[in-house]
Amino acid sequence: MILLDFAKIYKSFSFELPVRRSEFADILGYSKESVIKTLSKYNKEGILQVDDRKIEILEFEKLQQISIYG
């Protein structure tokens, strides 16, 4: 859900995370490993394109559905 918030803030589906993955994990209340695993999974599924801290949302509607339904 926070990735959708960043997209709204930056008014773009492509943005650079303003925090490191460990800080991102702390914000979400997850482990760093869990965040990395999830970003990697979404990258492989074609929902996101992840390149270090640069994120591009490729499947906005799918990401929205995941944020709502899990």
PDB file with one MODEL, atoms N, CA, C and O in Angstrom:
MODEL        1
ATOM      1  N   MET A   1       0.817  -1.185   0.000  1.00  0.00           N
ATOM      2  CA  MET A   1       0.000   0.000   0.000  1.00  0.00           C
ATOM      3  C   MET A   1       0.867   1.258   0.000  1.00  0.00           C
ATOM      4  O   MET A   1       0.508   2.266  -0.608  1.00  0.00           O
ATOM      5  N   ILE A   2       1.982   1.195   0.668  1.00  0.00           N
ATOM      6  CA  ILE A   2       2.845   2.376   0.740  1.00  0.00           C
ATOM      7  C   ILE A   2       3.423   2.729  -0.640  1.00  0.00           C
ATOM      8  O   ILE A   2       3.682   3.898  -0.926  1.00  0.00           O
ATOM      9  N   LEU A   3       3.621   1.724  -1.482  1.00  0.00           N
ATOM     10  CA  LEU A   3       4.107   2.008  -2.839  1.00  0.00           C
ATOM     11  C   LEU A   3       3.066   2.794  -3.618  1.00  0.00           C
ATOM     12  O   LEU A   3       3.420   3.662  -4.417  1.00  0.00           O
ATOM     13  N   LEU A   4       1.798   2.509  -3.402  1.00  0.00           N
ATOM     14  CA  LEU A   4       0.725   3.271  -4.042  1.00  0.00           C
ATOM     15  C   LEU A   4       0.721   4.714  -3.522  1.00  0.00           C
ATOM     16  O   LEU A   4       0.475   5.654  -4.277  1.00  0.00           O
ATOM     17  N   ASP A   5       0.996   4.875  -2.225  1.00  0.00           N
ATOM     18  CA  ASP A   5       1.082   6.217  -1.647  1.00  0.00           C
ATOM     19  C   ASP A   5       2.238   7.004  -2.262  1.00  0.00           C
ATOM     20  O   ASP A   5       2.092   8.187  -2.570  1.00  0.00           O
ATOM     21  N   PHE A   6       3.382   6.349  -2.441  1.00  0.00           N
ATOM     22  CA  PHE A   6       4.517   7.022  -3.072  1.00  0.00           C
ATOM     23  C   PHE A   6       4.167   7.440  -4.502  1.00  0.00           C
ATOM     24  O   PHE A   6       4.541   8.529  -4.939  1.00  0.00           O
ATOM     25  N   ALA A   7       3.465   6.595  -5.217  1.00  0.00           N
ATOM     26  CA  ALA A   7       3.059   6.924  -6.590  1.00  0.00           C
ATOM     27  C   ALA A   7       2.175   8.168  -6.603  1.00  0.00           C
ATOM     28  O   ALA A   7       2.291   9.009  -7.494  1.00  0.00           O
ATOM     29  N   LYS A   8       1.299   8.281  -5.622  1.00  0.00           N
ATOM     30  CA  LYS A   8       0.438   9.478  -5.529  1.00  0.00           C
ATOM     31  C   LYS A   8       1.250  10.709  -5.163  1.00  0.00           C
ATOM     32  O   LYS A   8       1.049  11.782  -5.732  1.00  0.00           O
ATOM     33  N   ILE A   9       2.162  10.559  -4.220  1.00  0.00           N
ATOM     34  CA  ILE A   9       2.999  11.686  -3.789  1.00  0.00           C
ATOM     35  C   ILE A   9       3.850  12.199  -4.939  1.00  0.00           C
ATOM     36  O   ILE A   9       3.920  13.405  -5.177  1.00  0.00           O
ATOM     37  N   TYR A  10       4.497  11.280  -5.656  1.00  0.00           N
ATOM     38  CA  TYR A  10       5.381  11.655  -6.761  1.00  0.00           C
ATOM     39  C   TYR A  10       4.627  11.901  -8.068  1.00  0.00           C
ATOM     40  O   TYR A  10       5.202  12.372  -9.049  1.00  0.00           O
ATOM     41  N   LYS A  11       3.322  11.574  -8.067  1.00  0.00           N
ATOM     42  CA  LYS A  11       2.483  11.719  -9.262  1.00  0.00           C
ATOM     43  C   LYS A  11       3.098  10.997 -10.458  1.00  0.00           C
ATOM     44  O   LYS A  11       3.119  11.495 -11.584  1.00  0.00           O
ATOM     45  N   SER A  12       3.599   9.797 -10.156  1.00  0.00           N
ATOM     46  CA  SER A  12       4.264   8.997 -11.179  1.00  0.00           C
ATOM     47  C   SER A  12       4.291   7.539 -10.736  1.00  0.00           C
ATOM     48  O   SER A  12       4.357   7.241  -9.544  1.00  0.00           O
ATOM     49  N   PHE A  13       4.241   6.637 -11.712  1.00  0.00           N
ATOM     50  CA  PHE A  13       4.382   5.222 -11.403  1.00  0.00           C
ATOM     51  C   PHE A  13       5.846   4.829 -11.279  1.00  0.00           C
ATOM     52  O   PHE A  13       6.155   3.684 -10.949  1.00  0.00           O
ATOM     53  N   SER A  14       6.740   5.758 -11.537  1.00  0.00           N
ATOM     54  CA  SER A  14       8.171   5.514 -11.446  1.00  0.00           C
ATOM     55  C   SER A  14       8.769   6.515 -10.458  1.00  0.00           C
ATOM     56  O   SER A  14       8.605   7.725 -10.610  1.00  0.00           O
ATOM     57  N   PHE A  15       9.458   5.999  -9.452  1.00  0.00           N
ATOM     58  CA  PHE A  15      10.017   6.866  -8.425  1.00  0.00           C
ATOM     59  C   PHE A  15      11.166   6.160  -7.723  1.00  0.00           C
ATOM     60  O   PHE A  15      11.351   4.952  -7.867  1.00  0.00           O
ATOM     61  N   GLU A  16      11.921   6.916  -6.976  1.00  0.00           N
ATOM     62  CA  GLU A  16      13.012   6.358  -6.182  1.00  0.00           C
ATOM     63  C   GLU A  16      12.568   6.331  -4.733  1.00  0.00           C
ATOM     64  O   GLU A  16      12.070   7.328  -4.210  1.00  0.00           O
ATOM     65  N   LEU A  17      12.747   5.196  -4.088  1.00  0.00           N
ATOM     66  CA  LEU A  17      12.391   5.106  -2.672  1.00  0.00           C
ATOM     67  C   LEU A  17      13.220   6.124  -1.895  1.00  0.00           C
ATOM     68  O   LEU A  17      14.441   6.171  -2.038  1.00  0.00           O
ATOM     69  N   PRO A  18      12.564   6.935  -1.077  1.00  0.00           N
ATOM     70  CA  PRO A  18      13.301   7.959  -0.327  1.00  0.00           C
ATOM     71  C   PRO A  18      14.023   7.406   0.901  1.00  0.00           C
ATOM     72  O   PRO A  18      14.680   8.152   1.627  1.00  0.00           O
ATOM     73  N   VAL A  19      13.903   6.113   1.128  1.00  0.00           N
ATOM     74  CA  VAL A  19      14.530   5.462   2.280  1.00  0.00           C
ATOM     75  C   VAL A  19      15.206   4.170   1.839  1.00  0.00           C
ATOM     76  O   VAL A  19      14.901   3.615   0.783  1.00  0.00           O
ATOM     77  N   ARG A  20      16.133   3.705   2.675  1.00  0.00           N
ATOM     78  CA  ARG A  20      16.760   2.410   2.406  1.00  0.00           C
ATOM     79  C   ARG A  20      15.776   1.301   2.726  1.00  0.00           C
ATOM     80  O   ARG A  20      14.769   1.532   3.395  1.00  0.00           O
ATOM     81  N   ARG A  21      16.063   0.106   2.253  1.00  0.00           N
ATOM     82  CA  ARG A  21      15.153  -1.022   2.477  1.00  0.00           C
ATOM     83  C   ARG A  21      14.953  -1.313   3.961  1.00  0.00           C
ATOM     84  O   ARG A  21      13.855  -1.683   4.376  1.00  0.00           O
ATOM     85  N   SER A  22      15.996  -1.149   4.756  1.00  0.00           N
ATOM     86  CA  SER A  22      15.857  -1.399   6.197  1.00  0.00           C
ATOM     87  C   SER A  22      14.922  -0.377   6.827  1.00  0.00           C
ATOM     88  O   SER A  22      14.125  -0.725   7.699  1.00  0.00           O
ATOM     89  N   GLU A  23      15.006   0.875   6.400  1.00  0.00           N
ATOM     90  CA  GLU A  23      14.096   1.902   6.908  1.00  0.00           C
ATOM     91  C   GLU A  23      12.677   1.656   6.400  1.00  0.00           C
ATOM     92  O   GLU A  23      11.703   1.857   7.125  1.00  0.00           O
ATOM     93  N   PHE A  24      12.575   1.221   5.156  1.00  0.00           N
ATOM     94  CA  PHE A  24      11.288   0.883   4.558  1.00  0.00           C
ATOM     95  C   PHE A  24      10.627  -0.229   5.370  1.00  0.00           C
ATOM     96  O   PHE A  24       9.432  -0.170   5.661  1.00  0.00           O
ATOM     97  N   ALA A  25      11.409  -1.236   5.729  1.00  0.00           N
ATOM     98  CA  ALA A  25      10.909  -2.348   6.534  1.00  0.00           C
ATOM     99  C   ALA A  25      10.442  -1.859   7.902  1.00  0.00           C
ATOM    100  O   ALA A  25       9.398  -2.289   8.392  1.00  0.00           O
ATOM    101  N   ASP A  26      11.207  -0.965   8.517  1.00  0.00           N
ATOM    102  CA  ASP A  26      10.831  -0.420   9.825  1.00  0.00           C
ATOM    103  C   ASP A  26       9.502   0.330   9.748  1.00  0.00           C
ATOM    104  O   ASP A  26       8.665   0.199  10.640  1.00  0.00           O
ATOM    105  N   ILE A  27       9.306   1.109   8.693  1.00  0.00           N
ATOM    106  CA  ILE A  27       8.058   1.852   8.496  1.00  0.00           C
ATOM    107  C   ILE A  27       6.883   0.884   8.416  1.00  0.00           C
ATOM    108  O   ILE A  27       5.819   1.130   8.985  1.00  0.00           O
ATOM    109  N   LEU A  28       7.090  -0.215   7.704  1.00  0.00           N
ATOM    110  CA  LEU A  28       6.022  -1.187   7.496  1.00  0.00           C
ATOM    111  C   LEU A  28       5.845  -2.146   8.676  1.00  0.00           C
ATOM    112  O   LEU A  28       4.814  -2.806   8.804  1.00  0.00           O
ATOM    113  N   GLY A  29       6.858  -2.211   9.527  1.00  0.00           N
ATOM    114  CA  GLY A  29       6.801  -3.157  10.641  1.00  0.00           C
ATOM    115  C   GLY A  29       7.156  -4.575  10.230  1.00  0.00           C
ATOM    116  O   GLY A  29       6.734  -5.537  10.871  1.00  0.00           O
ATOM    117  N   TYR A  30       7.934  -4.705   9.159  1.00  0.00           N
ATOM    118  CA  TYR A  30       8.367  -6.006   8.657  1.00  0.00           C
ATOM    119  C   TYR A  30       9.879  -6.105   8.747  1.00  0.00           C
ATOM    120  O   TYR A  30      10.564  -5.111   8.991  1.00  0.00           O
ATOM    121  N   SER A  31      10.391  -7.303   8.550  1.00  0.00           N
ATOM    122  CA  SER A  31      11.839  -7.475   8.500  1.00  0.00           C
ATOM    123  C   SER A  31      12.350  -7.009   7.143  1.00  0.00           C
ATOM    124  O   SER A  31      11.612  -6.988   6.158  1.00  0.00           O
ATOM    125  N   LYS A  32      13.612  -6.640   7.109  1.00  0.00           N
ATOM    126  CA  LYS A  32      14.240  -6.221   5.856  1.00  0.00           C
ATOM    127  C   LYS A  32      14.168  -7.351   4.836  1.00  0.00           C
ATOM    128  O   LYS A  32      13.908  -7.115   3.656  1.00  0.00           O
ATOM    129  N   GLU A  33      14.399  -8.574   5.292  1.00  0.00           N
ATOM    130  CA  GLU A  33      14.371  -9.734   4.401  1.00  0.00           C
ATOM    131  C   GLU A  33      12.992  -9.928   3.782  1.00  0.00           C
ATOM    132  O   GLU A  33      12.877 -10.278   2.607  1.00  0.00           O
ATOM    133  N   SER A  34      11.955  -9.704   4.566  1.00  0.00           N
ATOM    134  CA  SER A  34      10.587  -9.850   4.075  1.00  0.00           C
ATOM    135  C   SER A  34      10.281  -8.811   2.985  1.00  0.00           C
ATOM    136  O   SER A  34       9.645  -9.125   1.979  1.00  0.00           O
ATOM    137  N   VAL A  35      10.735  -7.595   3.196  1.00  0.00           N
ATOM    138  CA  VAL A  35      10.526  -6.530   2.207  1.00  0.00           C
ATOM    139  C   VAL A  35      11.263  -6.864   0.917  1.00  0.00           C
ATOM    140  O   VAL A  35      10.704  -6.729  -0.171  1.00  0.00           O
ATOM    141  N   ILE A  36      12.510  -7.297   1.031  1.00  0.00           N
ATOM    142  CA  ILE A  36      13.305  -7.658  -0.141  1.00  0.00           C
ATOM    143  C   ILE A  36      12.651  -8.809  -0.893  1.00  0.00           C
ATOM    144  O   ILE A  36      12.577  -8.790  -2.122  1.00  0.00           O
ATOM    145  N   LYS A  37      12.179  -9.810  -0.159  1.00  0.00           N
ATOM    146  CA  LYS A  37      11.529 -10.974  -0.769  1.00  0.00           C
ATOM    147  C   LYS A  37      10.256 -10.553  -1.509  1.00  0.00           C
ATOM    148  O   LYS A  37      10.008 -11.019  -2.620  1.00  0.00           O
ATOM    149  N   THR A  38       9.459  -9.686  -0.911  1.00  0.00           N
ATOM    150  CA  THR A  38       8.216  -9.242  -1.536  1.00  0.00           C
ATOM    151  C   THR A  38       8.490  -8.403  -2.774  1.00  0.00           C
ATOM    152  O   THR A  38       7.846  -8.600  -3.804  1.00  0.00           O
ATOM    153  N   LEU A  39       9.434  -7.469  -2.694  1.00  0.00           N
ATOM    154  CA  LEU A  39       9.787  -6.655  -3.861  1.00  0.00           C
ATOM    155  C   LEU A  39      10.313  -7.539  -4.990  1.00  0.00           C
ATOM    156  O   LEU A  39       9.991  -7.323  -6.158  1.00  0.00           O
ATOM    157  N   SER A  40      11.118  -8.530  -4.633  1.00  0.00           N
ATOM    158  CA  SER A  40      11.653  -9.454  -5.630  1.00  0.00           C
ATOM    159  C   SER A  40      10.531 -10.271  -6.273  1.00  0.00           C
ATOM    160  O   SER A  40      10.528 -10.480  -7.486  1.00  0.00           O
ATOM    161  N   LYS A  41       9.592 -10.724  -5.468  1.00  0.00           N
ATOM    162  CA  LYS A  41       8.453 -11.498  -5.975  1.00  0.00           C
ATOM    163  C   LYS A  41       7.635 -10.662  -6.951  1.00  0.00           C
ATOM    164  O   LYS A  41       7.284 -11.136  -8.031  1.00  0.00           O
ATOM    165  N   TYR A  42       7.330  -9.431  -6.582  1.00  0.00           N
ATOM    166  CA  TYR A  42       6.549  -8.555  -7.457  1.00  0.00           C
ATOM    167  C   TYR A  42       7.328  -8.206  -8.722  1.00  0.00           C
ATOM    168  O   TYR A  42       6.739  -8.024  -9.788  1.00  0.00           O
ATOM    169  N   ASN A  43       8.635  -8.114  -8.606  1.00  0.00           N
ATOM    170  CA  ASN A  43       9.480  -7.869  -9.774  1.00  0.00           C
ATOM    171  C   ASN A  43       9.385  -9.052 -10.740  1.00  0.00           C
ATOM    172  O   ASN A  43       9.202  -8.859 -11.942  1.00  0.00           O
ATOM    173  N   LYS A  44       9.509 -10.264 -10.220  1.00  0.00           N
ATOM    174  CA  LYS A  44       9.445 -11.470 -11.047  1.00  0.00           C
ATOM    175  C   LYS A  44       8.068 -11.654 -11.675  1.00  0.00           C
ATOM    176  O   LYS A  44       7.956 -12.153 -12.795  1.00  0.00           O
ATOM    177  N   GLU A  45       7.014 -11.251 -10.954  1.00  0.00           N
ATOM    178  CA  GLU A  45       5.648 -11.382 -11.464  1.00  0.00           C
ATOM    179  C   GLU A  45       5.262 -10.266 -12.434  1.00  0.00           C
ATOM    180  O   GLU A  45       4.179 -10.289 -13.018  1.00  0.00           O
ATOM    181  N   GLY A  46       6.154  -9.293 -12.600  1.00  0.00           N
ATOM    182  CA  GLY A  46       5.886  -8.204 -13.533  1.00  0.00           C
ATOM    183  C   GLY A  46       4.961  -7.125 -12.994  1.00  0.00           C
ATOM    184  O   GLY A  46       4.446  -6.311 -13.760  1.00  0.00           O
ATOM    185  N   ILE A  47       4.746  -7.111 -11.690  1.00  0.00           N
ATOM    186  CA  ILE A  47       3.920  -6.080 -11.075  1.00  0.00           C
ATOM    187  C   ILE A  47       4.733  -4.810 -10.894  1.00  0.00           C
ATOM    188  O   ILE A  47       4.231  -3.702 -11.087  1.00  0.00           O
ATOM    189  N   LEU A  48       5.987  -4.984 -10.524  1.00  0.00           N
ATOM    190  CA  LEU A  48       6.928  -3.880 -10.336  1.00  0.00           C
ATOM    191  C   LEU A  48       8.186  -4.144 -11.142  1.00  0.00           C
ATOM    192  O   LEU A  48       8.491  -5.283 -11.498  1.00  0.00           O
ATOM    193  N   GLN A  49       8.902  -3.082 -11.420  1.00  0.00           N
ATOM    194  CA  GLN A  49      10.277  -3.223 -11.899  1.00  0.00           C
ATOM    195  C   GLN A  49      11.132  -2.572 -10.823  1.00  0.00           C
ATOM    196  O   GLN A  49      10.988  -1.385 -10.529  1.00  0.00           O
ATOM    197  N   VAL A  50      12.015  -3.358 -10.246  1.00  0.00           N
ATOM    198  CA  VAL A  50      12.834  -2.892  -9.137  1.00  0.00           C
ATOM    199  C   VAL A  50      14.289  -2.865  -9.569  1.00  0.00           C
ATOM    200  O   VAL A  50      14.825  -3.864 -10.049  1.00  0.00           O
ATOM    201  N   ASP A  51      14.918  -1.718  -9.395  1.00  0.00           N
ATOM    202  CA  ASP A  51      16.336  -1.566  -9.682  1.00  0.00           C
ATOM    203  C   ASP A  51      16.934  -0.739  -8.550  1.00  0.00           C
ATOM    204  O   ASP A  51      16.893   0.491  -8.571  1.00  0.00           O
ATOM    205  N   ASP A  52      17.492  -1.440  -7.560  1.00  0.00           N
ATOM    206  CA  ASP A  52      18.014  -0.834  -6.348  1.00  0.00           C
ATOM    207  C   ASP A  52      16.883  -0.067  -5.662  1.00  0.00           C
ATOM    208  O   ASP A  52      15.921  -0.685  -5.206  1.00  0.00           O
ATOM    209  N   ARG A  53      16.972   1.262  -5.578  1.00  0.00           N
ATOM    210  CA  ARG A  53      15.917   2.039  -4.920  1.00  0.00           C
ATOM    211  C   ARG A  53      14.896   2.591  -5.913  1.00  0.00           C
ATOM    212  O   ARG A  53      13.910   3.208  -5.512  1.00  0.00           O
ATOM    213  N   LYS A  54      15.129   2.373  -7.195  1.00  0.00           N
ATOM    214  CA  LYS A  54      14.175   2.842  -8.199  1.00  0.00           C
ATOM    215  C   LYS A  54      13.075   1.806  -8.382  1.00  0.00           C
ATOM    216  O   LYS A  54      13.337   0.626  -8.618  1.00  0.00           O
ATOM    217  N   ILE A  55      11.849   2.272  -8.268  1.00  0.00           N
ATOM    218  CA  ILE A  55      10.670   1.416  -8.388  1.00  0.00           C
ATOM    219  C   ILE A  55       9.811   1.941  -9.531  1.00  0.00           C
ATOM    220  O   ILE A  55       9.573   3.143  -9.641  1.00  0.00           O
ATOM    221  N   GLU A  56       9.356   1.038 -10.370  1.00  0.00           N
ATOM    222  CA  GLU A  56       8.378   1.393 -11.388  1.00  0.00           C
ATOM    223  C   GLU A  56       7.198   0.437 -11.242  1.00  0.00           C
ATOM    224  O   GLU A  56       7.363  -0.781 -11.296  1.00  0.00           O
ATOM    225  N   ILE A  57       6.019   0.998 -11.057  1.00  0.00           N
ATOM    226  CA  ILE A  57       4.816   0.184 -10.950  1.00  0.00           C
ATOM    227  C   ILE A  57       4.340  -0.120 -12.363  1.00  0.00           C
ATOM    228  O   ILE A  57       3.963   0.784 -13.110  1.00  0.00           O
ATOM    229  N   LEU A  58       4.359  -1.389 -12.720  1.00  0.00           N
ATOM    230  CA  LEU A  58       3.972  -1.817 -14.062  1.00  0.00           C
ATOM    231  C   LEU A  58       2.497  -2.220 -14.117  1.00  0.00           C
ATOM    232  O   LEU A  58       1.833  -2.036 -15.137  1.00  0.00           O
ATOM    233  N   GLU A  59       2.003  -2.764 -13.028  1.00  0.00           N
ATOM    234  CA  GLU A  59       0.610  -3.245 -12.941  1.00  0.00           C
ATOM    235  C   GLU A  59      -0.075  -2.556 -11.764  1.00  0.00           C
ATOM    236  O   GLU A  59      -0.256  -3.158 -10.706  1.00  0.00           O
ATOM    237  N   PHE A  60      -0.458  -1.279 -11.956  1.00  0.00           N
ATOM    238  CA  PHE A  60      -1.042  -0.477 -10.887  1.00  0.00           C
ATOM    239  C   PHE A  60      -2.304  -1.127 -10.315  1.00  0.00           C
ATOM    240  O   PHE A  60      -2.446  -1.239  -9.097  1.00  0.00           O
ATOM    241  N   GLU A  61      -3.205  -1.549 -11.175  1.00  0.00           N
ATOM    242  CA  GLU A  61      -4.468  -2.126 -10.715  1.00  0.00           C
ATOM    243  C   GLU A  61      -4.244  -3.416  -9.925  1.00  0.00           C
ATOM    244  O   GLU A  61      -4.922  -3.665  -8.927  1.00  0.00           O
ATOM    245  N   LYS A  62      -3.309  -4.217 -10.367  1.00  0.00           N
ATOM    246  CA  LYS A  62      -2.998  -5.461  -9.658  1.00  0.00           C
ATOM    247  C   LYS A  62      -2.421  -5.147  -8.278  1.00  0.00           C
ATOM    248  O   LYS A  62      -2.763  -5.812  -7.300  1.00  0.00           O
ATOM    249  N   LEU A  63      -1.556  -4.148  -8.190  1.00  0.00           N
ATOM    250  CA  LEU A  63      -0.975  -3.751  -6.924  1.00  0.00           C
ATOM    251  C   LEU A  63      -2.072  -3.211  -5.995  1.00  0.00           C
ATOM    252  O   LEU A  63      -2.047  -3.469  -4.791  1.00  0.00           O
ATOM    253  N   GLN A  64      -3.023  -2.470  -6.550  1.00  0.00           N
ATOM    254  CA  GLN A  64      -4.155  -1.985  -5.759  1.00  0.00           C
ATOM    255  C   GLN A  64      -4.963  -3.148  -5.200  1.00  0.00           C
ATOM    256  O   GLN A  64      -5.346  -3.135  -4.030  1.00  0.00           O
ATOM    257  N   GLN A  65      -5.221  -4.150  -6.031  1.00  0.00           N
ATOM    258  CA  GLN A  65      -5.972  -5.318  -5.571  1.00  0.00           C
ATOM    259  C   GLN A  65      -5.241  -6.047  -4.449  1.00  0.00           C
ATOM    260  O   GLN A  65      -5.863  -6.492  -3.484  1.00  0.00           O
ATOM    261  N   ILE A  66      -3.939  -6.166  -4.574  1.00  0.00           N
ATOM    262  CA  ILE A  66      -3.137  -6.815  -3.541  1.00  0.00           C
ATOM    263  C   ILE A  66      -3.225  -6.026  -2.244  1.00  0.00           C
ATOM    264  O   ILE A  66      -3.328  -6.615  -1.168  1.00  0.00           O
ATOM    265  N   SER A  67      -3.185  -4.698  -2.334  1.00  0.00           N
ATOM    266  CA  SER A  67      -3.254  -3.876  -1.133  1.00  0.00           C
ATOM    267  C   SER A  67      -4.610  -3.978  -0.441  1.00  0.00           C
ATOM    268  O   SER A  67      -4.700  -3.849   0.780  1.00  0.00           O
ATOM    269  N   ILE A  68      -5.663  -4.208  -1.221  1.00  0.00           N
ATOM    270  CA  ILE A  68      -7.010  -4.321  -0.651  1.00  0.00           C
ATOM    271  C   ILE A  68      -7.291  -5.727  -0.125  1.00  0.00           C
ATOM    272  O   ILE A  68      -7.756  -5.893   1.002  1.00  0.00           O
ATOM    273  N   TYR A  69      -7.007  -6.729  -0.943  1.00  0.00           N
ATOM    274  CA  TYR A  69      -7.408  -8.098  -0.625  1.00  0.00           C
ATOM    275  C   TYR A  69      -6.286  -8.971  -0.063  1.00  0.00           C
ATOM    276  O   TYR A  69      -6.535 -10.054   0.466  1.00  0.00           O
ATOM    277  N   GLY A  70      -5.060  -8.493  -0.185  1.00  0.00           N
ATOM    278  CA  GLY A  70      -3.927  -9.280   0.314  1.00  0.00           C
ATOM    279  C   GLY A  70      -3.400 -10.256  -0.689  1.00  0.00           C
ATOM    280  O   GLY A  70      -2.448 -10.982  -0.402  1.00  0.00           O
TER     281      GLY A  70
ENDMDL
END
